[in-house]
Amino acid sequence: MSEGTTYDVRVYRTEVYKGSEVTTYWVRWKVGTRLWKEAFRKAAQADSFRSALMTAACKGEAFSLGTGRRAGYRDLPARLDKGSPGGPDRGRAGLTARAAALRPAACLSVHLAEWRRLPHPGC
């Protein structure tokens, strides 16, 4: 798999597959030349995931060619699991404190000149 990032992201409409017992909602998106898809059991979950992808693409965030997800968020869960020295480590408050401390490092900034040259369909 080729590692790297790109701003060439297309998010497609949600596809609905109605099986005999279960309905599956597929969110499809393309990063570079590779098509990615994710299955959800509830339409609201699929819409939420699709909206997150659309928001990241419209904000100009880079996407990883290897994972199909936003770049910089691949190792975020592992970093959240590690406790912060001198900070709260237990429970929801500790997790929130660690997430708030890591957020600036995980967010990506795009220079204005680079942002202007990118296509912005539907934004």
BELPEHU-V933829 format. One line per field, one symbol per residue. ss: DSSP state (@ for helix, = for strand, . for the rest). phi: phi as a letter, one per 20 degrees, with the letter a starting at -180 (. if undefined). psi: psi as a letter, one per 30 degrees, with the letter a starting at -180 (. if undefined). A space follows every 50 residues. Layout:
ss->???
phi->???
psi->???
//
This chain:
ss->....==..===...====....=========..=======..@@@@@@@@ @@@@@@@@@...==.....=.....@@@@@@.........@@@@@@@@@@ @@@@@@.....@@@@@@......
phi->.eeqcbdeccdeffedddefccedddedbcdmddecbcecedffffffff fffffffffnffdffedmdffndfeffffffffefndfddmfffffffff fegffefddcfgffffeefcfme
psi->kklallgjkkkllkkkjjaffkkkkkkklkjcfkkllkklfkeeeeeeee eeeeeeeffgkkkkfffflkkffegeeefeeklkkflkfkaeeeeeeeee efeeffkkkkkeeeeffkkikg.
//
